[in-house]
């Protein structure tokens, strides 16, 4: 009888976020397929679990996938883990899962840590409908094509960003999307977690002011979708409109400027209304 492929989420920063079920699964499977066996080995050591590890990452070829599937078909159970978060979500694990499904291997996914879900839950932006883009293409032409597609996306969208790309991507997105509200989240669940809120260009400027050591870390960007065809503020008073942007992290002055841009009114007129 075939074993089972378990998809086991691992903490994205705080070890305390490992679930009891994840611990039990890692302790009972026959072997663990890890994105990086060094990282996976350290996690198992911290959990006081000893299991054989095999390497499975984005450069693994079909032979590596077949070898893992063959072991499971022979009756062994495997836990698939990534360096951080949920395997197979913007992660090479999706190919292993697809191969397992194709070979009728039972796949059991455990709930757990995911940076995208953690980010949108704390974003303050609409989470009723959202889309996940993962990492944008590094190729300039391909990335601009992707941004052109996202330009009309009405749902809130989530993007993973590396520190050396953050400033450029934020400025690039501002040129494509205009001054939309967003939040850039650094080092989620970790000691140095930090949130940068404002419009795309404002967050880009705030990021630019950081020193090189301060810029290090992992980032998630949550950005408001295109609301031009469904104006979110049409039933708001000017005061409520300003409060909306203040709640997203803008200063009163910047909120007034953004409201002026939204409504096509000079910022001085907005100032008069909110300060009367």
C-alpha positions in Angstrom: 0.0 0.0 0.0 1.3 3.5 -0.9 2.3 5.8 1.8 1.2 9.5 2.1 2.8 12.8 1.0 2.2 15.3 3.8 2.5 19.0 3.0 3.8 20.5 6.2 4.0 24.3 6.7 6.9 25.6 8.7 7.3 28.9 10.6 8.0 32.0 8.6 10.0 33.5 11.4 8.7 32.6 14.9 9.4 29.0 15.9 6.4 29.1 18.2 4.1 29.2 15.2 4.8 25.5 14.4 1.6 23.6 15.0 1.3 20.5 17.2 0.0 18.5 14.2 3.0 19.6 12.2 5.3 18.4 15.0 3.5 15.0 15.2 3.6 14.5 11.4 7.3 15.3 11.2 7.9 12.9 14.0 6.0 10.0 12.5 6.8 10.1 8.7 9.6 7.9 7.3 11.5 10.8 5.7 11.4 14.5 5.0 11.8 16.2 1.6 13.3 19.6 2.3 14.0 22.7 0.1 17.3 23.0 1.9 18.4 20.1 4.0 20.5 22.4 6.2 17.5 24.6 7.0 15.2 21.6 7.4 17.8 19.8 9.5 18.1 22.8 11.9 14.3 22.9 12.3 14.1 19.2 13.1 16.9 19.6 15.6 15.1 22.5 17.3 12.0 20.3 17.5 14.1 17.4 18.8 13.1 15.2 15.9 15.5 12.9 14.0 14.5 11.9 10.5 16.3 11.2 7.2 16.2 14.2 4.9 16.3 14.3 1.1 16.9 17.4 -0.9 14.0 18.8 -3.1 14.3 22.3 -4.5 13.6 24.4 -7.7 16.6 22.8 -9.5 15.7 19.2 -8.7 15.1 17.2 -11.9 12.5 14.6 -12.8 14.7 11.9 -11.4 14.6 13.4 -7.9 10.8 13.7 -8.1 10.5 10.1 -9.3 12.8 8.8 -6.5 10.6 10.5 -3.8 7.3 9.2 -5.4 8.8 5.7 -5.8 9.6 5.5 -2.0 6.0 6.7 -1.2 4.5 4.1 -3.6 6.6 1.5 -1.8 4.8 2.3 1.4 6.9 5.1 3.0 5.4 8.4 4.2 7.0 11.7 3.3 6.7 15.2 4.8 7.4 18.0 2.2 8.7 21.2 3.8 10.0 24.4 2.5 12.5 26.8 4.2 9.5 28.9 5.5 5.8 28.8 5.1 3.5 26.5 3.2 5.1 24.2 0.6 3.8 24.3 -3.0 2.6 27.9 -2.7 4.9 30.0 -4.9 7.3 27.1 -4.2 8.9 24.3 -6.3 6.9 21.8 -4.1 4.0 22.2 -6.5 5.8 20.0 -9.1 6.2 17.2 -6.5 2.6 17.5 -5.4 1.4 17.4 -9.1 3.5 14.2 -9.7 2.1 12.6 -6.6 -1.5 13.4 -7.7 -0.7 12.0 -11.2 0.5 8.8 -9.6 -2.6 8.5 -7.3 -0.4 9.0 -4.2 -2.6 10.3 -1.3 -1.7 14.0 -0.5 -2.5 15.4 2.9 -2.1 19.2 3.4 -1.7 20.6 6.9 -2.8 24.2 7.6 -0.2 26.5 9.0 2.0 29.5 8.4 1.8 31.4 5.1 3.3 34.9 4.6 0.6 36.0 2.1 -2.3 35.2 4.4 -0.5 36.7 7.4 0.2 39.9 5.5 -3.3 40.5 4.2 -4.9 39.9 7.6 -2.8 42.8 9.0 -2.9 45.0 6.0 -6.0 47.0 6.7 -7.0 46.7 3.0 -9.9 44.7 1.7 -9.5 41.0 2.2 -13.0 40.0 0.9 -11.4 39.2 -2.5 -7.7 39.1 -3.1 -5.1 37.5 -5.4 -1.6 36.3 -4.9 1.1 37.0 -7.4 4.2 35.6 -5.6 7.4 37.1 -6.9 7.3 39.3 -10.0 9.5 38.3 -13.0 13.0 39.6 -12.8 13.1 40.2 -16.5 12.2 43.8 -17.1 9.9 43.1 -20.1 8.1 40.2 -18.5 7.7 42.2 -15.2 6.2 45.2 -17.0 3.8 42.9 -18.9 2.7 41.4 -15.5 2.2 44.9 -14.1 0.2 45.9 -17.1 -2.1 42.9 -16.4 -2.4 43.9 -12.7 -3.2 47.5 -13.6 -6.9 46.5 -14.1 -7.0 44.0 -11.2 -9.8 45.1 -8.9 -8.9 42.7 -6.1 -6.3 43.5 -3.4 -3.1 41.8 -4.5 -0.1 40.4 -2.7 3.5 40.3 -4.0 6.6 38.9 -2.4 9.5 41.3 -2.7 13.3 40.9 -2.2 15.0 43.8 -0.4 17.2 44.7 -3.4 14.1 45.0 -5.6 11.7 46.8 -3.2 12.5 50.4 -4.0 12.6 49.9 -7.8 9.4 47.8 -7.8 7.4 50.3 -5.6 8.4 53.2 -7.9 7.6 51.1 -11.0 4.2 50.1 -9.6 3.4 53.8 -8.7 4.1 54.7 -12.4 1.7 51.9 -13.5 -1.0 52.1 -10.9 -0.9 55.7 -9.6 -0.9 56.5 -5.9 -2.7 53.5 -4.5 -2.7 52.7 -0.8 -0.4 49.8 0.1 1.5 48.3 3.0 5.0 46.8 2.8 5.7 44.3 5.6 9.2 43.4 6.7 10.2 40.2 8.5 6.7 39.0 9.4 6.5 37.3 12.8 10.1 38.1 13.6 11.7 40.3 16.2 12.3 43.2 13.7 8.8 43.0 12.1 7.9 46.4 10.6 5.0 47.8 8.5 5.4 50.7 6.0 2.0 52.1 5.1 1.0 54.8 2.7 0.7 55.2 -1.1 3.1 53.4 -3.4 5.5 56.3 -3.9 5.4 57.2 -0.2 6.3 53.7 0.9 9.1 53.7 -1.8 10.5 57.0 -0.3 10.2 55.6 3.3 12.1 52.5 2.2 14.7 54.6 0.5 15.5 56.3 3.8 16.6 53.0 5.4 20.2 52.2 5.8 21.5 49.1 4.0 21.5 47.0 7.2 17.9 48.1 7.9 16.8 47.1 4.4 17.8 43.4 4.9 15.0 40.9 5.4 12.0 39.4 3.7 9.2 41.6 2.4 5.5 41.1 1.5 3.7 43.9 -0.3 -0.1 44.2 -0.1 -1.6 46.7 -2.6 -5.2 48.0 -3.2 -6.7 46.9 -6.5 -8.1 49.2 -9.2 -11.2 50.9 -7.8 -11.6 53.5 -10.6 -14.6 51.7 -12.1 -16.1 51.2 -8.6 -15.2 54.4 -6.7 -14.9 53.3 -3.1 -15.3 56.9 -1.8 -18.4 57.9 -3.7 -20.7 57.6 -0.7 -18.1 59.1 1.8 -18.0 62.7 3.0 -14.7 64.5 2.5 -14.0 64.0 6.2 -14.6 60.2 6.0 -12.5 60.0 2.8 -9.6 61.7 4.7 -10.1 59.4 7.7 -9.9 56.4 5.4 -6.4 57.2 4.3 -5.3 58.2 7.8 -6.4 54.7 9.0 -4.1 53.3 6.3 -1.2 55.1 7.8 -1.0 58.4 6.0 -0.5 61.7 7.9 -3.4 64.1 7.9 -1.6 66.3 5.3 -0.8 63.4 3.0 -4.3 62.0 3.4 -5.8 65.4 2.3 -3.5 65.5 -0.7 -4.6 62.0 -1.7 -8.2 62.9 -1.3 -7.7 65.9 -3.5 -6.1 63.7 -6.2 -9.0 61.2 -5.9 -11.7 63.8 -6.2 -9.9 66.1 -8.7 -10.0 69.0 -6.2 -7.1 71.2 -5.1 -5.7 70.1 -1.7 -6.3 73.5 -0.3 -10.0 72.9 -0.7 -9.8 69.6 1.2 -7.8 71.3 4.0 -10.6 73.9 4.4 -13.3 71.2 4.7 -11.5 69.1 7.3 -10.2 72.1 9.3 -13.4 74.2 9.4 
